[in-house]
Amino acid sequence: MNVIVLDSEAYEALKTEIKGAVKLALREFLQERQIGINNDWISQKEAQTLLPYRSKTSWQKFRDTGAIVFSQSGRKIMYSRSSIMKYLNSNIVKF
């Protein structure tokens, strides 16, 4: 076991440096998260977390009927997060 001894001035400087690094990392994380939330186009995998249908035929049906807005470039299909939320909200069952 190694023991490291710091004088109080060095300890305070280390604390300040660590606090600044944590703040910066947290700020960067939150900015990345905000960009992801603001981006309306999401992948199939992300769409399946919002609307838990797993079969390809179910997602094809959503596309064919226009229930969910999508965009396709080549084989890559992206779904509109807002249209999925609109679909979910339009199918609320109230008792």
SULWOZI-V280370 format. One record per pair of residues at least 24 apart in sequence whose ideal C-beta (glycine too) atoms are under 10 Angstrom apart, sorted by the first residue. I is the first residue (numbers start at 1). J is the second residue. Records with the same first field share a line. If there is no record, write none. Layout:
# SULWOZI-V280370
I: J ; J
This chain:
# SULWOZI-V280370
36: 81
37: 81
38: 81
39: 78 ; 81
40: 69 ; 78 ; 79 ; 80 ; 81 ; 82 ; 83 ; 84 ; 85
41: 69 ; 70 ; 71 ; 78 ; 79 ; 80 ; 81 ; 82
42: 78 ; 79 ; 80 ; 81 ; 84
43: 76 ; 77 ; 78 ; 79
44: 70 ; 76 ; 77 ; 78 ; 79
46: 78 ; 79 ; 81 ; 84
47: 77 ; 78 ; 79 ; 80 ; 81 ; 83 ; 84
48: 79 ; 84
49: 84
50: 79 ; 81 ; 84 ; 85 ; 87 ; 88
51: 79 ; 84 ; 85 ; 87 ; 88
62: 87
67: 91
